């Protein structure tokens, strides 16, 4: 499954060019110990290496990064021969590119400030549109009034996924059991071999496609920070990012 990040997609970016604002964003991320990844595309695979900000030199417009312990090999694989280093920060959903200035003997890397940072607009998280090449499912028990309460188990293929929510398709008959604003607990999001348990709020139920099916859009009303970051990383790894957007 591939999704290009372009002006026609939901993954719309706003660009921040102001150096002071960029410095503030980076310093805040360092203080909050946000997860930071450097990445590159090798063949058709996106390789990500976790790093940490060691220094944000605002007066010099420089930043110093270091690979996370145990991740040195993949870090050097990402850096190998590159003059420009790509960054992704899942928590604040920032994408930017820095020019490599110096490899330090201690293993740290000094880079110039990015000319700008790109941040997802409209939605807080990047979205991945699914197809048969990925195993993405949502499953939960739903109380159905027919006419007395009955617990009904549903397992559906995810139509699109972000770290903040998802959508899936149901039949017309099932659509009457979903109401906007309703909260569903103990919802399981299955991503490949990993299961995440979340609480969802139903945002909307709308007719979908020409086959008389209905689309249910939900937001994750309760989700762990680690689980949300893992979903954000998965989504980013599996979309094709248009370099022009970065």
C-alpha positions as CSV (number, residue, x, y, z in Angstrom):
1,X,0.0,0.0,0.0
2,X,1.3,3.4,-1.0
3,X,0.0,6.9,-0.3
4,X,1.7,9.9,-1.7
5,X,1.8,13.1,0.5
6,X,0.5,15.7,-1.9
7,X,-1.8,18.7,-1.9
8,X,-4.8,16.5,-2.7
9,X,-4.4,14.2,0.3
10,X,-5.5,14.4,3.9
11,X,-1.8,14.6,4.8
12,X,-1.6,18.4,4.2
13,X,1.5,20.2,5.5
14,X,2.1,23.7,6.7
15,X,5.7,24.9,6.5
16,X,7.5,26.9,9.2
17,X,10.4,29.0,7.9
18,X,11.1,31.3,10.9
19,X,14.4,30.3,12.5
20,X,13.3,31.4,16.0
21,X,10.2,29.3,15.8
22,X,12.1,26.3,14.5
23,X,14.6,26.6,17.3
24,X,11.7,26.8,19.8
25,X,10.2,23.6,18.3
26,X,13.4,21.7,18.5
27,X,14.3,22.9,22.0
28,X,10.8,22.0,23.3
29,X,11.1,18.5,21.7
30,X,14.5,18.1,23.5
31,X,13.1,19.2,26.8
32,X,10.1,16.8,26.5
33,X,12.4,14.0,25.4
34,X,10.3,13.4,22.3
35,X,11.1,10.5,20.1
36,X,13.1,11.5,17.1
37,X,14.0,9.5,14.0
38,X,16.4,10.0,11.1
39,X,15.5,8.2,7.9
40,X,16.2,7.4,4.3
41,X,14.7,5.3,1.6
42,X,16.8,2.3,0.4
43,X,15.2,0.6,-2.6
44,X,11.5,0.5,-1.7
45,X,12.0,0.4,2.0
46,X,12.1,3.3,4.5
47,X,14.8,2.9,7.2
48,X,14.4,4.7,10.5
49,X,17.0,5.1,13.2
50,X,16.1,6.6,16.6
51,X,18.2,9.5,17.8
52,X,18.3,12.0,20.6
53,X,19.0,15.7,20.5
54,X,22.2,16.4,22.5
55,X,22.4,20.2,21.9
56,X,20.2,22.8,20.2
57,X,22.5,25.7,19.5
58,X,20.0,28.5,18.8
59,X,22.6,31.3,18.4
60,X,24.6,29.2,15.9
61,X,21.6,27.7,14.2
62,X,23.0,24.2,14.8
63,X,21.8,21.0,16.4
64,X,23.8,18.0,17.6
65,X,22.3,14.5,17.5
66,X,23.4,11.1,18.8
67,X,22.1,7.6,18.0
68,X,20.2,5.8,20.7
69,X,22.2,3.2,22.5
70,X,22.3,-0.1,20.5
71,X,21.0,1.7,17.3
72,X,24.4,2.8,16.0
73,X,24.5,0.4,13.0
74,X,21.2,1.5,11.6
75,X,22.1,5.1,12.4
76,X,25.2,4.9,10.2
77,X,23.2,3.1,7.5
78,X,20.9,6.1,7.4
79,X,23.7,8.6,7.4
80,X,26.0,6.7,5.0
81,X,27.1,9.1,2.2
82,X,24.3,11.6,2.8
83,X,24.8,15.3,2.9
84,X,21.2,16.0,3.9
85,X,19.6,14.1,6.8
86,X,15.8,13.5,7.0
87,X,14.0,13.8,10.3
88,X,10.6,12.6,11.6
89,X,9.2,13.4,15.0
90,X,6.0,11.3,15.6
91,X,4.7,13.1,18.7
92,X,4.6,16.6,17.1
93,X,4.4,15.2,13.6
94,X,7.2,17.2,12.2
95,X,9.3,16.5,9.1
96,X,12.4,18.4,8.2
97,X,15.8,18.0,6.6
98,X,19.2,19.2,7.9
99,X,22.6,19.6,6.2
100,X,25.3,17.5,7.8
101,X,28.2,19.7,9.0
102,X,30.5,17.5,11.0
103,X,30.9,14.0,12.4
104,X,32.3,14.2,15.9
105,X,34.9,11.7,17.2
106,X,32.6,10.9,20.1
107,X,29.9,9.6,17.8
108,X,27.7,12.7,17.7
109,X,26.7,14.5,14.6
110,X,26.5,18.3,14.1
111,X,23.9,19.6,11.6
112,X,22.7,23.0,10.4
113,X,19.2,24.1,11.3
114,X,16.6,23.1,8.7
115,X,15.6,25.8,6.2
116,X,12.0,24.9,7.3
117,X,10.0,22.3,9.1
118,X,6.8,20.7,7.7
119,X,4.0,19.8,10.0
120,X,0.8,17.9,9.2
121,X,-2.1,20.4,8.8
122,X,-5.8,19.8,9.3
123,X,-5.3,16.5,11.2
124,X,-2.7,16.0,13.9
125,X,-1.5,12.7,12.5
126,X,-0.4,11.3,9.2
127,X,-3.0,8.9,7.6
128,X,-2.4,5.6,5.9
129,X,-4.9,4.3,3.4
130,X,-4.9,0.5,3.6
131,X,-5.2,-2.2,1.0
132,X,-4.6,-6.0,0.9
133,X,-0.8,-5.6,1.2
134,X,-1.1,-4.8,5.0
135,X,-3.0,-6.6,7.7
136,X,-4.9,-3.9,9.5
137,X,-8.0,-4.8,11.4
138,X,-10.3,-3.3,14.1
139,X,-12.4,-5.5,16.4
140,X,-14.7,-5.0,19.4
141,X,-17.9,-6.1,21.0
142,X,-20.9,-3.8,20.3
143,X,-24.1,-3.8,22.3
144,X,-27.0,-4.0,19.8
145,X,-30.6,-3.3,20.8
146,X,-32.6,-5.9,18.8
147,X,-35.0,-5.3,20.6
148,X,-33.2,-6.3,23.8
149,X,-29.5,-5.7,24.4
150,X,-27.3,-8.2,22.7
151,X,-23.5,-8.2,22.5
152,X,-22.3,-8.5,18.9
153,X,-18.7,-9.0,18.0
154,X,-17.4,-7.1,14.9
155,X,-14.1,-7.6,13.1
156,X,-13.5,-5.3,10.2
157,X,-10.6,-4.4,7.9
158,X,-9.3,-0.9,8.5
159,X,-9.9,1.5,5.6
160,X,-7.5,4.2,6.8
161,X,-5.4,4.6,9.9
162,X,-3.6,7.3,11.8
163,X,-2.2,7.5,15.4
164,X,-5.3,9.6,16.3
165,X,-8.0,7.4,14.7
166,X,-9.2,5.1,12.0
167,X,-12.1,4.3,9.7
168,X,-13.7,1.0,8.6
169,X,-16.6,-0.1,6.4
170,X,-19.8,-1.8,7.6
171,X,-23.0,-2.9,5.9
172,X,-26.1,-0.8,5.6
173,X,-27.8,-3.1,8.1
174,X,-25.0,-2.6,10.6
175,X,-25.0,1.2,10.2
176,X,-28.1,1.8,12.3
177,X,-26.1,0.5,15.4
178,X,-23.5,3.2,15.2
179,X,-24.3,6.7,16.5
180,X,-22.0,9.8,16.2
181,X,-20.7,10.8,19.7
182,X,-21.0,7.2,21.1
183,X,-17.9,5.9,22.9
184,X,-16.8,2.3,22.5
185,X,-14.4,0.7,25.0
186,X,-11.9,-2.1,24.6
187,X,-11.4,-1.6,20.9
188,X,-8.6,-3.7,19.5
189,X,-6.5,-2.3,16.6
190,X,-4.5,-5.1,15.0
191,X,-1.5,-4.0,13.0
192,X,0.4,-6.9,11.4
193,X,1.1,-9.1,14.5
194,X,0.7,-6.4,17.1
195,X,-2.5,-5.6,19.0
196,X,-3.3,-2.2,20.6
197,X,-6.3,-1.7,22.9
198,X,-7.9,1.8,22.7
199,X,-11.2,3.6,23.5
200,X,-12.9,5.1,20.5
201,X,-15.4,7.9,19.9
202,X,-17.6,7.5,16.8
203,X,-17.2,10.7,14.8
204,X,-19.5,10.0,11.8
205,X,-21.3,7.3,9.9
206,X,-21.6,8.0,6.2
207,X,-22.5,6.2,3.0
208,X,-19.4,5.0,1.2
209,X,-18.8,4.0,-2.4
210,X,-21.1,2.6,-5.0
211,X,-21.7,-0.7,-3.2
212,X,-24.2,0.6,-0.6
213,X,-21.7,0.2,2.2
214,X,-21.2,2.7,5.1
215,X,-18.0,4.2,6.5
216,X,-17.5,4.6,10.2
217,X,-14.9,7.1,11.3
218,X,-13.6,7.0,14.9
219,X,-11.0,8.9,16.9
220,X,-9.0,7.3,19.7
221,X,-10.5,8.9,22.8
222,X,-8.1,7.0,25.0
223,X,-4.8,5.5,23.9
224,X,-1.4,5.1,25.6
225,X,1.4,7.4,24.6
226,X,3.7,4.5,23.6
227,X,1.0,2.9,21.6
228,X,0.2,6.2,19.8
229,X,3.8,6.8,19.0
230,X,4.2,3.2,17.7
231,X,1.2,3.7,15.4
232,X,2.6,7.0,14.2
233,X,5.9,5.3,13.4
234,X,4.1,2.5,11.6
235,X,2.1,4.9,9.5
236,X,5.1,6.9,8.5
237,X,7.1,3.8,7.6
238,X,4.4,2.7,5.2
239,X,3.5,5.9,3.4
240,X,5.5,7.2,0.5
241,X,6.6,10.7,1.5
242,X,6.8,13.1,-1.4
243,X,10.2,14.7,-0.9
244,X,8.9,18.0,-2.3
245,X,6.6,18.2,0.7
246,X,9.7,18.0,2.9
